[in-house]
Amino acid sequence: MANATPRDTRAGFDLYRSAGGAISLDDLNEQLVEAGYGPVAQRTLTHY
């Protein structure tokens, strides 16, 4: 897995916040990819 860019991690954070923190890594990454961003790692999700 390639490293997520700062743009990817920011988009992931925005999705995480809009879900109230109740989102799985798989669901988050699916939404990111559908929106044209790269996936994030479990470690990134933990930092959110």
Secondary structure by P-SEA (a helix, b strand, c coil): cccccaaaaaaaaaaaaaacccccaaaaaaaaaaacbbbbcaaaaaac
